[in-house]
């Protein structure tokens, strides 16, 4: 069985968050979308479930972190090239994202990071595997 990952994110405004992730080029699975959540399809194996903060809290027995103040996780998403990393960052900034930190280069690796409108950190990275073979 191929496993999937569903990343649940608390958001303050479903419409703003939906526009941000669609602006990155991701699709919405309308079958799993309603006024209580939006399913963003990142790939065949990765989906984001955007939930209003109050709804998200119903699933979390502990305090829900405010991603604008505390970094709990850095989500990393691979890209096919340095150009795609830069394009994803440009689209993120156009659709309400904020640059999280400066670009990082480590040998054949290149990464940049942004936050979505709610402060969730996303790193886009390219790793040139041909350079290490």
OpenMM code with the backbone's topology and positions (N, CA, C; nanometers):
from openmm import Vec3, app, unit

residues = "UNK UNK UNK UNK UNK UNK UNK UNK UNK UNK UNK UNK UNK UNK UNK UNK UNK UNK UNK UNK UNK UNK UNK UNK UNK UNK UNK UNK UNK UNK UNK UNK UNK UNK UNK UNK UNK UNK UNK UNK UNK UNK UNK UNK UNK UNK UNK UNK UNK UNK UNK UNK UNK UNK UNK UNK UNK UNK UNK UNK UNK UNK UNK UNK UNK UNK UNK UNK UNK UNK UNK UNK UNK UNK UNK UNK UNK UNK UNK UNK UNK UNK UNK UNK UNK UNK UNK UNK UNK UNK UNK UNK UNK UNK UNK UNK UNK UNK UNK UNK UNK UNK UNK UNK UNK UNK UNK UNK UNK UNK UNK UNK UNK UNK UNK UNK UNK UNK UNK UNK UNK UNK UNK UNK UNK UNK UNK UNK UNK UNK UNK UNK UNK".split()
positions = [
    Vec3(0.0832, -0.1180, 0.0000),
    Vec3(0.0000, 0.0000, 0.0000),
    Vec3(0.0880, 0.1247, 0.0000),
    Vec3(0.0553, 0.2164, -0.0881),
    Vec3(0.1218, 0.3471, -0.0850),
    Vec3(0.0555, 0.4307, 0.0221),
    Vec3(0.1351, 0.4843, 0.1125),
    Vec3(0.0803, 0.5666, 0.2203),
    Vec3(0.0660, 0.7106, 0.1740),
    Vec3(-0.0313, 0.7746, 0.2341),
    Vec3(-0.0523, 0.9173, 0.2105),
    Vec3(-0.0289, 0.9899, 0.3416),
    Vec3(-0.0011, 1.1182, 0.3330),
    Vec3(0.0089, 1.2004, 0.4522),
    Vec3(-0.0932, 1.3138, 0.4384),
    Vec3(-0.1645, 1.3372, 0.5470),
    Vec3(-0.2613, 1.4458, 0.5555),
    Vec3(-0.2114, 1.5405, 0.6639),
    Vec3(-0.1684, 1.6581, 0.6235),
    Vec3(-0.1177, 1.7575, 0.7176),
    Vec3(-0.2344, 1.8508, 0.7515),
    Vec3(-0.2782, 1.8457, 0.8766),
    Vec3(-0.3882, 1.9297, 0.9223),
    Vec3(-0.3307, 2.0613, 0.9744),
    Vec3(-0.3834, 2.1735, 0.9261),
    Vec3(-0.3338, 2.3044, 0.9663),
    Vec3(-0.4492, 2.3908, 1.0178),
    Vec3(-0.4313, 2.4501, 1.1365),
    Vec3(-0.5321, 2.5456, 1.1826),
    Vec3(-0.5144, 2.6778, 1.1081),
    Vec3(-0.6247, 2.7349, 1.0612),
    Vec3(-0.6181, 2.8611, 0.9876),
    Vec3(-0.7217, 2.9586, 1.0419),
    Vec3(-0.6929, 3.0855, 1.0257),
    Vec3(-0.7854, 3.1867, 1.0761),
    Vec3(-0.8933, 3.2222, 0.9742),
    Vec3(-0.8663, 3.2030, 0.8451),
    Vec3(-0.9625, 3.2366, 0.7404),
    Vec3(-0.9486, 3.1352, 0.6268),
    Vec3(-1.0500, 3.0491, 0.6119),
    Vec3(-1.0430, 2.9440, 0.5097),
    Vec3(-1.0253, 3.0008, 0.3689),
    Vec3(-1.0956, 3.1085, 0.3371),
    Vec3(-1.0869, 3.1652, 0.2023),
    Vec3(-0.9471, 3.2187, 0.1721),
    Vec3(-0.8878, 3.2895, 0.2675),
    Vec3(-0.7522, 3.3433, 0.2494),
    Vec3(-0.6528, 3.2292, 0.2323),
    Vec3(-0.6631, 3.1266, 0.3165),
    Vec3(-0.5711, 3.0125, 0.3089),
    Vec3(-0.5900, 2.9352, 0.1789),
    Vec3(-0.7147, 2.9166, 0.1397),
    Vec3(-0.7420, 2.8463, 0.0137),
    Vec3(-0.6773, 2.9212, -0.1024),
    Vec3(-0.6951, 3.0537, -0.1073),
    Vec3(-0.6350, 3.1326, -0.2164),
    Vec3(-0.4828, 3.1216, -0.2154),
    Vec3(-0.4224, 3.1203, -0.0965),
    Vec3(-0.2764, 3.1088, -0.0871),
    Vec3(-0.2293, 2.9777, -0.1499),
    Vec3(-0.2871, 2.8651, -0.1075),
    Vec3(-0.2393, 2.7353, -0.1551),
    Vec3(-0.2761, 2.7096, -0.3010),
    Vec3(-0.3914, 2.7557, -0.3448),
    Vec3(-0.4251, 2.7465, -0.4867),
    Vec3(-0.3296, 2.8350, -0.5669),
    Vec3(-0.2927, 2.9495, -0.5105),
    Vec3(-0.1968, 3.0385, -0.5760),
    Vec3(-0.0596, 2.9759, -0.5942),
    Vec3(-0.0262, 2.8800, -0.5064),
    Vec3(0.1004, 2.8074, -0.5228),
    Vec3(0.0925, 2.7061, -0.6370),
    Vec3(-0.0282, 2.6806, -0.6835),
    Vec3(-0.0458, 2.5857, -0.7933),
    Vec3(-0.1075, 2.4536, -0.7509),
    Vec3(-0.1523, 2.4437, -0.6265),
    Vec3(-0.2126, 2.3203, -0.5775),
    Vec3(-0.3627, 2.3200, -0.6050),
    Vec3(-0.4190, 2.2007, -0.6167),
    Vec3(-0.5614, 2.1848, -0.6445),
    Vec3(-0.6396, 2.1684, -0.5148),
    Vec3(-0.7696, 2.1899, -0.5248),
    Vec3(-0.8609, 2.1657, -0.4139),
    Vec3(-0.9420, 2.0412, -0.4465),
    Vec3(-0.9479, 1.9477, -0.3505),
    Vec3(-1.0351, 1.8320, -0.3659),
    Vec3(-1.1706, 1.8710, -0.3079),
    Vec3(-1.2637, 1.9076, -0.3946),
    Vec3(-1.3938, 1.9576, -0.3519),
    Vec3(-1.4759, 1.8503, -0.2799),
    Vec3(-1.4465, 1.7232, -0.3064),
    Vec3(-1.5182, 1.6143, -0.2405),
    Vec3(-1.4977, 1.6187, -0.0889),
    Vec3(-1.3820, 1.6654, -0.0460),
    Vec3(-1.3489, 1.6717, 0.0960),
    Vec3(-1.3375, 1.8163, 0.1454),
    Vec3(-1.4137, 1.9054, 0.0845),
    Vec3(-1.4114, 2.0467, 0.1181),
    Vec3(-1.5527, 2.0948, 0.1485),
    Vec3(-1.5652, 2.1688, 0.2586),
    Vec3(-1.6925, 2.2319, 0.2939),
    Vec3(-1.6630, 2.3556, 0.3774),
    Vec3(-1.7620, 2.4073, 0.4479),
    Vec3(-1.7395, 2.5283, 0.5257),
    Vec3(-1.6597, 2.5023, 0.6534),
    Vec3(-1.6288, 2.3756, 0.6818),
    Vec3(-1.5499, 2.3401, 0.8003),
    Vec3(-1.4076, 2.2985, 0.7663),
    Vec3(-1.3738, 2.2949, 0.6383),
    Vec3(-1.2384, 2.2567, 0.6006),
    Vec3(-1.2186, 2.2546, 0.4505),
    Vec3(-1.0934, 2.2696, 0.4108),
    Vec3(-1.0558, 2.2675, 0.2700),
    Vec3(-0.9441, 2.1653, 0.2535),
    Vec3(-0.9605, 2.0763, 0.1564),
    Vec3(-0.8587, 1.9749, 0.1265),
    Vec3(-0.7759, 2.0234, 0.0074),
    Vec3(-0.6486, 2.0511, 0.0329),
    Vec3(-0.5548, 2.0962, -0.0704),
    Vec3(-0.4714, 1.9760, -0.1141),
    Vec3(-0.4688, 1.9488, -0.2426),
    Vec3(-0.3937, 1.8357, -0.2969),
    Vec3(-0.2564, 1.8857, -0.3421),
    Vec3(-0.1533, 1.8465, -0.2675),
    Vec3(-0.0163, 1.8839, -0.3005),
    Vec3(0.0405, 1.7849, -0.4028),
    Vec3(0.0096, 1.6562, -0.3834),
    Vec3(0.0509, 1.5501, -0.4754),
    Vec3(-0.0421, 1.4321, -0.4528),
    Vec3(-0.0193, 1.3231, -0.5248),
    Vec3(-0.1018, 1.2036, -0.5053),
    Vec3(-0.0873, 1.1477, -0.3644),
    Vec3(0.0206, 1.1803, -0.2966),
    Vec3(0.0459, 1.1232, -0.1643),
    Vec3(0.0370, 1.2247, -0.0501),
    Vec3(0.0193, 1.3531, -0.0816),
    Vec3(0.0202, 1.4566, 0.0226),
    Vec3(-0.0997, 1.5494, 0.0057),
    Vec3(-0.1750, 1.5638, 0.1146),
    Vec3(-0.2859, 1.6590, 0.1172),
    Vec3(-0.2747, 1.7450, 0.2423),
    Vec3(-0.3165, 1.8693, 0.2295),
    Vec3(-0.3275, 1.9582, 0.3444),
    Vec3(-0.4758, 1.9704, 0.3768),
    Vec3(-0.5074, 1.9597, 0.5037),
    Vec3(-0.6445, 1.9806, 0.5481),
    Vec3(-0.6451, 2.1110, 0.6271),
    Vec3(-0.7030, 2.2137, 0.5681),
    Vec3(-0.7098, 2.3444, 0.6320),
    Vec3(-0.8380, 2.3499, 0.7136),
    Vec3(-0.8225, 2.3756, 0.8422),
    Vec3(-0.9372, 2.3777, 0.9326),
    Vec3(-0.9414, 2.5095, 1.0091),
    Vec3(-1.0601, 2.5690, 1.0233),
    Vec3(-1.0675, 2.6859, 1.1108),
    Vec3(-1.0109, 2.6480, 1.2481),
    Vec3(-0.9418, 2.7411, 1.3115),
    Vec3(-0.8733, 2.7123, 1.4388),
    Vec3(-0.9639, 2.6451, 1.5406),
    Vec3(-1.0894, 2.6893, 1.5509),
    Vec3(-1.1819, 2.6300, 1.6474),
    Vec3(-1.2089, 2.4833, 1.6145),
    Vec3(-1.2253, 2.4536, 1.4863),
    Vec3(-1.2494, 2.3149, 1.4427),
    Vec3(-1.1239, 2.2306, 1.4661),
    Vec3(-1.0081, 2.2844, 1.4329),
    Vec3(-0.8815, 2.2143, 1.4540),
    Vec3(-0.8659, 2.1755, 1.6006),
    Vec3(-0.9006, 2.2677, 1.6899),
    Vec3(-0.8863, 2.2442, 1.8344),
    Vec3(-0.9711, 2.1267, 1.8826),
    Vec3(-1.0780, 2.0945, 1.8115),
    Vec3(-1.1616, 1.9804, 1.8486),
    Vec3(-1.0855, 1.8481, 1.8352),
    Vec3(-0.9831, 1.8453, 1.7517),
    Vec3(-0.9044, 1.7240, 1.7282),
    Vec3(-0.7765, 1.7206, 1.8100),
    Vec3(-0.7407, 1.8319, 1.8709),
    Vec3(-0.6128, 1.8430, 1.9418),
    Vec3(-0.6377, 1.8525, 2.0925),
    Vec3(-0.5964, 1.7504, 2.1683),
    Vec3(-0.6189, 1.7545, 2.3130),
    Vec3(-0.5268, 1.8521, 2.3864),
    Vec3(-0.4213, 1.8981, 2.3214),
    Vec3(-0.3302, 1.9938, 2.3850),
    Vec3(-0.3519, 2.1327, 2.3245),
    Vec3(-0.2853, 2.2305, 2.3802),
    Vec3(-0.2971, 2.3677, 2.3317),
    Vec3(-0.2487, 2.3769, 2.1876),
    Vec3(-0.3237, 2.4460, 2.1058),
    Vec3(-0.2865, 2.4649, 1.9659),
    Vec3(-0.1885, 2.5824, 1.9585),
    Vec3(-0.0726, 2.5569, 1.8996),
    Vec3(0.0326, 2.6592, 1.8885),
    Vec3(-0.0087, 2.7685, 1.7903),
    Vec3(0.0344, 2.8896, 1.8189),
    Vec3(0.0163, 3.0006, 1.7266),
    Vec3(0.1409, 3.0060, 1.6392),
    Vec3(0.1311, 2.9649, 1.5111),
    Vec3(0.2502, 2.9579, 1.4264),
    Vec3(0.3146, 3.0927, 1.3975),
    Vec3(0.2465, 3.2020, 1.4289),
    Vec3(0.3089, 3.3339, 1.4111),
    Vec3(0.4088, 3.3625, 1.5233),
    Vec3(0.3962, 3.2905, 1.6360),
    Vec3(0.4816, 3.3157, 1.7514),
    Vec3(0.5759, 3.2005, 1.7822),
    Vec3(0.5366, 3.0781, 1.7458),
    Vec3(0.6140, 2.9588, 1.7799),
    Vec3(0.6272, 2.8710, 1.6558),
    Vec3(0.7503, 2.8315, 1.6238),
    Vec3(0.7684, 2.7369, 1.5138),
    Vec3(0.7629, 2.5968, 1.5717),
    Vec3(0.6574, 2.5260, 1.5361),
    Vec3(0.6412, 2.3894, 1.5847),
    Vec3(0.6941, 2.2889, 1.4832),
    Vec3(0.6829, 2.3245, 1.3563),
    Vec3(0.7267, 2.2339, 1.2509),
    Vec3(0.7668, 2.3180, 1.1289),
    Vec3(0.8652, 2.2684, 1.0559),
    Vec3(0.9032, 2.3292, 0.9290),
    Vec3(0.8713, 2.2263, 0.8212),
    Vec3(0.7666, 2.2531, 0.7463),
    Vec3(0.7257, 2.1628, 0.6388),
    Vec3(0.8168, 2.1864, 0.5197),
    Vec3(0.8724, 2.0800, 0.4655),
    Vec3(0.9621, 2.0932, 0.3500),
    Vec3(0.9007, 2.0211, 0.2311),
    Vec3(0.9028, 2.0880, 0.1179),
    Vec3(0.8451, 2.0333, -0.0044),
    Vec3(0.9511, 2.0384, -0.1136),
    Vec3(0.9745, 1.9250, -0.1771),
    Vec3(1.0778, 1.9193, -0.2803),
    Vec3(1.0327, 1.9907, -0.4073),
    Vec3(1.1319, 2.0368, -0.4814),
    Vec3(1.1102, 2.1016, -0.6106),
    Vec3(1.2003, 2.0346, -0.7129),
    Vec3(1.1657, 2.0509, -0.8402),
    Vec3(1.2423, 1.9875, -0.9476),
    Vec3(1.3664, 2.0654, -0.9883),
    Vec3(1.3762, 2.1910, -0.9456),
    Vec3(1.4901, 2.2738, -0.9855),
    Vec3(1.4991, 2.3954, -0.8938),
    Vec3(1.6136, 2.4629, -0.9017),
    Vec3(1.6289, 2.5900, -0.8293),
    Vec3(1.5251, 2.6905, -0.8788),
    Vec3(1.5018, 2.6897, -1.0097),
    Vec3(1.4040, 2.7822, -1.0675),
    Vec3(1.2646, 2.7567, -1.0102),
    Vec3(1.2292, 2.6301, -0.9889),
    Vec3(1.0982, 2.6008, -0.9314),
    Vec3(1.0916, 2.6476, -0.7860),
    Vec3(1.2003, 2.6332, -0.7115),
    Vec3(1.2045, 2.6852, -0.5739),
    Vec3(1.1744, 2.8349, -0.5766),
    Vec3(1.2460, 2.9073, -0.6629),
    Vec3(1.2264, 3.0518, -0.6711),
    Vec3(1.0847, 3.0878, -0.7162),
    Vec3(1.0288, 3.0099, -0.8092),
    Vec3(0.8929, 3.0363, -0.8579),
    Vec3(0.7900, 3.0117, -0.7475),
    Vec3(0.8078, 2.9057, -0.6691),
    Vec3(0.7155, 2.8785, -0.5588),
    Vec3(0.7198, 2.9907, -0.4555),
    Vec3(0.8393, 3.0384, -0.4253),
    Vec3(0.8522, 3.1481, -0.3297),
    Vec3(0.7855, 3.2738, -0.3856),
    Vec3(0.8077, 3.3028, -0.5125),
    Vec3(0.7460, 3.4216, -0.5732),
    Vec3(0.5937, 3.4124, -0.5672),
    Vec3(0.5385, 3.2944, -0.5983),
    Vec3(0.3927, 3.2777, -0.5919),
    Vec3(0.3427, 3.2905, -0.4484),
    Vec3(0.4189, 3.2345, -0.3537),
    Vec3(0.3794, 3.2440, -0.2125),
    Vec3(0.3736, 3.3906, -0.1691),
    Vec3(0.4744, 3.4678, -0.2057),
    Vec3(0.4783, 3.6088, -0.1670),
    Vec3(0.3655, 3.6880, -0.2325),
    Vec3(0.3314, 3.6533, -0.3559),
    Vec3(0.2226, 3.7192, -0.4271),
    Vec3(0.0867, 3.6901, -0.3630),
    Vec3(0.0736, 3.5735, -0.3010),
    Vec3(-0.0555, 3.5303, -0.2472),
    Vec3(-0.0640, 3.5387, -0.0946),
    Vec3(0.0135, 3.6284, -0.0358),
    Vec3(-0.0016, 3.6549, 0.1065),
    Vec3(0.1006, 3.5909, 0.1974),
    Vec3(0.1978, 3.5220, 0.1407),
    Vec3(0.3038, 3.4624, 0.2216),
    Vec3(0.4107, 3.5643, 0.2585),
    Vec3(0.4978, 3.5241, 0.3484),
    Vec3(0.6073, 3.6089, 0.3950),
    Vec3(0.7360, 3.5279, 0.3918),
    Vec3(0.8440, 3.5920, 0.3492),
    Vec3(0.9737, 3.5232, 0.3498),
    Vec3(1.0095, 3.4880, 0.4945),
    Vec3(1.0459, 3.3628, 0.5179),
    Vec3(1.0721, 3.3128, 0.6531),
    Vec3(1.2173, 3.3301, 0.6936),
    Vec3(1.3070, 3.3077, 0.5983),
    Vec3(1.4503, 3.3239, 0.6219),
    Vec3(1.5188, 3.3369, 0.4871),
    Vec3(1.6468, 3.3709, 0.4900),
    Vec3(1.7238, 3.3832, 0.3664),
    Vec3(1.7408, 3.2473, 0.2996),
    Vec3(1.7690, 3.2514, 0.1696),
    Vec3(1.7973, 3.1283, 0.0944),
    Vec3(1.9183, 3.0584, 0.1556),
    Vec3(1.9177, 2.9265, 0.1467),
    Vec3(2.0295, 2.8470, 0.1983),
    Vec3(2.0833, 2.7599, 0.0856),
    Vec3(2.2151, 2.7550, 0.0769),
    Vec3(2.2807, 2.6654, -0.0179),
    Vec3(2.3768, 2.5777, 0.0591),
    Vec3(2.3723, 2.4501, 0.0292),
    Vec3(2.4601, 2.3540, 0.0942),
    Vec3(2.5013, 2.2531, -0.0111),
    Vec3(2.6148, 2.2780, -0.0765),
    Vec3(2.6587, 2.1905, -0.1847),
    Vec3(2.5538, 2.1864, -0.2942),
    Vec3(2.5020, 2.0666, -0.3240),
    Vec3(2.4022, 2.0547, -0.4309),
    Vec3(2.2594, 2.0888, -0.3855),
    Vec3(2.2458, 2.1338, -0.2617),
    Vec3(2.1127, 2.1667, -0.2114),
    Vec3(2.0856, 2.3164, -0.2137),
    Vec3(1.9613, 2.3519, -0.2416),
    Vec3(1.9181, 2.4910, -0.2447),
    Vec3(1.7792, 2.4965, -0.1838),
    Vec3(1.7581, 2.5860, -0.0879),
    Vec3(1.6283, 2.5943, -0.0216),
    Vec3(1.5946, 2.7383, 0.0126),
    Vec3(1.4659, 2.7668, 0.0075),
    Vec3(1.4125, 2.8946, 0.0535),
    Vec3(1.2873, 2.8640, 0.1343),
    Vec3(1.2526, 2.9526, 0.2252),
    Vec3(1.1382, 2.9257, 0.3118),
    Vec3(1.0467, 3.0470, 0.3221),
    Vec3(0.9189, 3.0181, 0.3341),
    Vec3(0.8151, 3.1195, 0.3499),
    Vec3(0.7191, 3.0747, 0.4593),
    Vec3(0.6344, 3.1660, 0.5010),
    Vec3(0.5213, 3.1293, 0.5850),
    Vec3(0.3937, 3.1602, 0.5076),
    Vec3(0.2906, 3.0816, 0.5355),
    Vec3(0.1605, 3.1095, 0.4760),
    Vec3(0.0946, 3.2237, 0.5537),
    Vec3(-0.0253, 3.2662, 0.5156),
    Vec3(-0.0877, 3.3799, 0.5856),
    Vec3(-0.1087, 3.3580, 0.7359),
    Vec3(-0.1119, 3.2327, 0.7814),
    Vec3(-0.1284, 3.2042, 0.9240),
    Vec3(0.0036, 3.1860, 0.9969),
    Vec3(0.1146, 3.1882, 0.9240),
    Vec3(0.2454, 3.1745, 0.9870),
    Vec3(0.3045, 3.0347, 0.9821),
    Vec3(0.2381, 2.9398, 0.9143),
    Vec3(0.2939, 2.8046, 0.9009),
    Vec3(0.4146, 2.8096, 0.8076),
    Vec3(0.5263, 2.7555, 0.8531),
    Vec3(0.6516, 2.7616, 0.7772),
    Vec3(0.6588, 2.6520, 0.6715),
    Vec3(0.6964, 2.6931, 0.5510),
    Vec3(0.7147, 2.6008, 0.4387),
    Vec3(0.8507, 2.6264, 0.3764),
    Vec3(0.9269, 2.5190, 0.3614),
    Vec3(1.0560, 2.5280, 0.2934),
    Vec3(1.0416, 2.4582, 0.1592),
    Vec3(1.0861, 2.5231, 0.0545),
    Vec3(1.0908, 2.4632, -0.0788),
    Vec3(1.2361, 2.4324, -0.1068),
    Vec3(1.2650, 2.3081, -0.1445),
    Vec3(1.4046, 2.2711, -0.1616),
    Vec3(1.4288, 2.1887, -0.2860),
    Vec3(1.5452, 2.2132, -0.3411),
    Vec3(1.5925, 2.1365, -0.4561),
    Vec3(1.7263, 2.0771, -0.4171),
    Vec3(1.7436, 1.9512, -0.4497),
    Vec3(1.8685, 1.8828, -0.4229),
    Vec3(1.9126, 1.8168, -0.5529),
    Vec3(2.0249, 1.8596, -0.6049),
    Vec3(2.0775, 1.8082, -0.7325),
    Vec3(2.1441, 1.6734, -0.7078),
    Vec3(2.0675, 1.5676, -0.7218),
    Vec3(2.1189, 1.4320, -0.6961),
    Vec3(2.2284, 1.3926, -0.7955),
    Vec3(2.2223, 1.4446, -0.9169),
    Vec3(2.3256, 1.4116, -1.0161),
    Vec3(2.4625, 1.4625, -0.9716),
    Vec3(2.4658, 1.5680, -0.8952),
    Vec3(2.5928, 1.6258, -0.8497),
    Vec3(2.6605, 1.5391, -0.7422),
    Vec3(2.5858, 1.4521, -0.6775),
    Vec3(2.6442, 1.3697, -0.5711),
    Vec3(2.6655, 1.2243, -0.6152),
    Vec3(2.6284, 1.1931, -0.7348),
    Vec3(2.6455, 1.0538, -0.7835),
    Vec3(2.7816, 1.0336, -0.8431),
] * unit.nanometer
topology = app.Topology()
chain = topology.addChain("A")
for resn in residues:
    res = topology.addResidue(resn, chain)
    for name in ("N", "CA", "C"):
        topology.addAtom(name, app.Element.getBySymbol(name[0]), res)
